[in-house]
Amino acid sequence: MAYDEKLATRVRVALGTEKIVEEKKMMGGLTFMVNGKMCVGVHDDDLMCRIEPANQDEALDKRGARVMDFTGKPMKGFVFVSPEGLTSKAQFDYWITLALDFNSSAVASKKSKAK
């Protein structure tokens, strides 16, 4: 499972003030759960952000952003941001803020029952 450790460190620093942050290796990379909900992640050298689905079209106009299609079909409310869209602190902070803003109203997925 390869992911950009420098980008992961940037995410850790940015989320450092959040109350509950848990790191999970999943989806071929590293996912950061905030308050029990998927928030951001690092997949290869891309930042993955879970955002308000209603804001997705506007977010996709930003440099380096594309629909997350990890499973082969687009996922509403999830975007990948390539390194070219994360070069400045302002760009990076935009994505972290967008994901954290949605996280406060997002619903956590239900945990599956063990068989």
C-alpha positions as CSV (number, residue, x, y, z in Angstrom):
1,M,0.0,0.0,0.0
2,A,1.9,3.0,-1.3
3,Y,1.1,6.6,-0.4
4,D,3.0,9.8,-0.3
5,E,4.2,10.0,3.3
6,K,5.0,13.7,3.0
7,L,1.4,14.4,2.0
8,A,0.2,12.3,4.9
9,T,2.4,14.3,7.3
10,R,0.8,17.5,5.9
11,V,-2.6,16.1,6.6
12,R,-1.6,15.0,10.1
13,V,-0.4,18.5,10.9
14,A,-3.5,20.1,9.4
15,L,-5.8,17.8,11.5
16,G,-3.7,18.1,14.6
17,T,-6.3,20.3,16.4
18,E,-9.3,18.1,15.6
19,K,-10.7,16.3,18.6
20,I,-10.8,12.7,17.3
21,V,-8.6,11.7,14.4
22,E,-8.0,8.1,13.5
23,E,-5.8,6.8,10.7
24,K,-6.8,3.7,8.8
25,K,-5.1,1.9,6.0
26,M,-7.9,1.4,3.4
27,M,-8.8,2.0,-0.2
28,G,-5.2,1.5,-1.2
29,G,-3.9,4.3,0.9
30,L,-4.2,6.0,4.2
31,T,-7.6,7.4,5.3
32,F,-8.1,9.9,8.1
33,M,-11.3,9.5,10.1
34,V,-12.5,12.6,12.0
35,N,-15.1,12.1,14.7
36,G,-15.6,8.5,13.3
37,K,-16.3,9.6,9.8
38,M,-14.1,9.4,6.7
39,C,-12.8,12.9,6.0
40,V,-9.6,13.0,4.0
41,G,-7.0,10.5,2.8
42,V,-3.9,10.0,0.8
43,H,-3.9,7.6,-2.2
44,D,-0.6,7.4,-4.0
45,D,0.3,11.1,-4.3
46,D,-3.3,12.4,-4.4
47,L,-5.3,13.9,-1.6
48,M,-8.8,12.4,-1.3
49,C,-11.5,14.6,0.2
50,R,-15.0,13.8,1.2
51,I,-17.0,17.0,0.6
52,E,-20.6,18.2,0.5
53,P,-22.0,16.6,-2.7
54,A,-23.8,19.9,-3.6
55,N,-20.4,21.6,-3.7
56,Q,-18.7,19.0,-5.9
57,D,-19.1,20.7,-9.3
58,E,-17.6,23.9,-8.0
59,A,-14.8,22.0,-6.3
60,L,-14.0,20.2,-9.5
61,D,-13.2,23.6,-11.2
62,K,-10.2,23.9,-8.9
63,R,-6.7,23.0,-10.3
64,G,-5.8,19.4,-9.9
65,A,-9.3,18.2,-8.8
66,R,-11.1,15.3,-10.4
67,V,-13.9,13.0,-9.4
68,M,-12.9,10.1,-7.3
69,D,-13.5,7.0,-9.4
70,F,-11.6,4.5,-7.3
71,T,-14.1,1.7,-7.9
72,G,-14.4,2.5,-11.7
73,K,-17.5,4.6,-11.2
74,P,-17.7,8.2,-10.0
75,M,-18.4,8.7,-6.3
76,K,-20.6,11.6,-5.5
77,G,-19.1,13.8,-2.7
78,F,-15.5,12.5,-3.1
79,V,-12.7,14.1,-5.0
80,F,-9.1,13.4,-5.7
81,V,-6.7,16.3,-5.8
82,S,-3.4,15.8,-7.6
83,P,-0.1,17.3,-6.5
84,E,-0.5,20.2,-8.9
85,G,-3.5,21.4,-6.9
86,L,-1.7,21.2,-3.6
87,T,1.5,23.2,-4.2
88,S,0.6,26.2,-2.0
89,K,-0.5,26.2,1.6
90,A,-3.7,28.1,0.5
91,Q,-4.6,25.4,-2.0
92,F,-3.9,22.6,0.6
93,D,-5.9,24.5,3.3
94,Y,-8.8,25.0,1.0
95,W,-9.3,21.2,0.6
96,I,-8.8,20.4,4.2
97,T,-11.3,23.1,5.2
98,L,-13.8,21.9,2.7
99,A,-13.6,18.3,4.0
100,L,-13.7,19.4,7.6
101,D,-16.7,21.6,7.0
102,F,-18.6,18.7,5.5
103,N,-17.4,16.3,8.2
104,S,-19.4,18.2,10.8
105,S,-22.7,17.4,9.1
106,A,-21.7,14.1,7.4
107,V,-23.3,10.8,8.6
108,A,-20.9,8.0,9.6
109,S,-21.4,4.8,7.7
110,K,-23.0,2.0,9.6
111,K,-20.6,-0.6,10.9
112,S,-21.2,-4.1,9.4
113,K,-22.1,-6.8,11.8
114,A,-19.6,-9.7,12.2
115,K,-21.0,-13.0,11.0
